[in-house]
Amino acid sequence: MAGAIYEEVMNDNTAYKNWKTLCEGLNPAEIQARFIEMMWPKLIEQARKTLATLLGMNTLPEDRKAQIHEALVLDNLLKQGLKPTPMWRQ
């Protein structure tokens, strides 16, 4: 999500110029990485909601739903400060 936002925002030459000024001395890949590093924490909740919404889609293959479900369960354990154990991978 953060990478997609970067691509969209930086299509504006003024925004890219301003961001590049803030990241003086970095190459384009490092500039993008800095943006993503700054943005991803702000996008976690939206990503969780998007994944949860995907679980309700009839067009999504069941194996993909299982992967999303596992990711959300593991994420929830981490949010609670619990350490995921191998039993969650069964």
VOGU-3710 file (C-alpha; in Angstrom, 3 decimals, decimal comma):
1> magaiyeevm> 0,000/0,000/0,000  2,757/2,434/0,905  4,545/1,697/-2,369  1,372/2,341/-4,355  0,820/5,612/-2,515  4,419/6,590/-3,243  3,907/5,977/-6,956  0,686/7,997/-6,982  1,975/10,932/-4,916  5,327/11,146/-6,657
11> ndntayknwk> 3,660/11,413/-10,074  3,302/15,044/-9,036  6,688/16,521/-9,918  6,381/19,147/-7,175  5,768/16,507/-4,506  8,708/14,442/-5,771  10,983/17,487/-5,874  10,023/18,414/-2,293  10,472/14,842/-1,034  13,796/14,529/-2,857
21> tlceglnpae> 14,980/17,734/-1,145  14,117/16,195/2,244  16,107/13,091/1,310  19,216/14,842/0,063  22,048/12,515/-0,848  19,862/9,443/-1,360  19,361/7,612/-4,634  15,810/7,062/-6,015  15,454/3,594/-4,446  16,530/4,954/-1,041
31> iqarfiemmw> 14,129/7,906/-1,406  11,265/5,508/-2,052  12,337/3,267/0,832  12,367/6,257/3,184  8,802/7,172/2,137  7,572/3,607/2,613  9,295/3,354/5,986  7,513/6,514/7,095  4,091/5,543/5,728  3,606/1,838/6,475
41> pklieqarkt> 2,766/2,246/10,172  -0,025/4,630/9,200  -1,480/2,066/6,802  -1,540/-1,080/8,933  -5,126/-0,707/10,131  -6,389/-0,038/6,599  -4,474/-3,078/5,353  -6,093/-5,233/8,054  -9,539/-3,986/7,036  -8,816/-4,630/3,373
51> latllgmntl> -7,665/-8,181/4,092  -10,731/-8,843/6,236  -12,952/-7,577/3,416  -11,231/-9,914/0,970  -12,223/-12,880/3,126  -15,863/-12,183/2,286  -15,349/-12,165/-1,476  -16,839/-15,143/-3,285  -14,430/-14,700/-6,190  -11,302/-15,188/-4,072
61> pedrkaqihe> -9,908/-18,755/-4,141  -10,189/-20,652/-0,854  -6,437/-21,214/-0,607  -5,883/-17,448/-0,805  -8,559/-16,893/1,863  -6,746/-19,403/4,085  -3,475/-17,472/3,647  -5,179/-14,182/4,487  -6,887/-15,719/7,505  -3,586/-17,078/8,793
71> alvldnllkq> -1,919/-13,688/8,323  -4,694/-11,940/10,239  -4,579/-14,493/13,078  -0,801/-14,169/13,374  -1,050/-10,382/13,205  -3,644/-10,410/15,967  -1,378/-12,529/18,161  1,455/-10,052/17,636  -0,881/-7,133/18,404  -1,686/-8,808/21,715
81> glkptpmwrq> 1,997/-9,260/22,475  1,823/-13,031/22,065  4,411/-15,060/20,244  3,002/-17,151/17,388  3,889/-20,811/17,791  4,240/-23,559/15,163  0,733/-24,839/16,005  -0,652/-21,797/14,182  0,962/-23,065/10,997  -0,982/-26,359/10,893
//
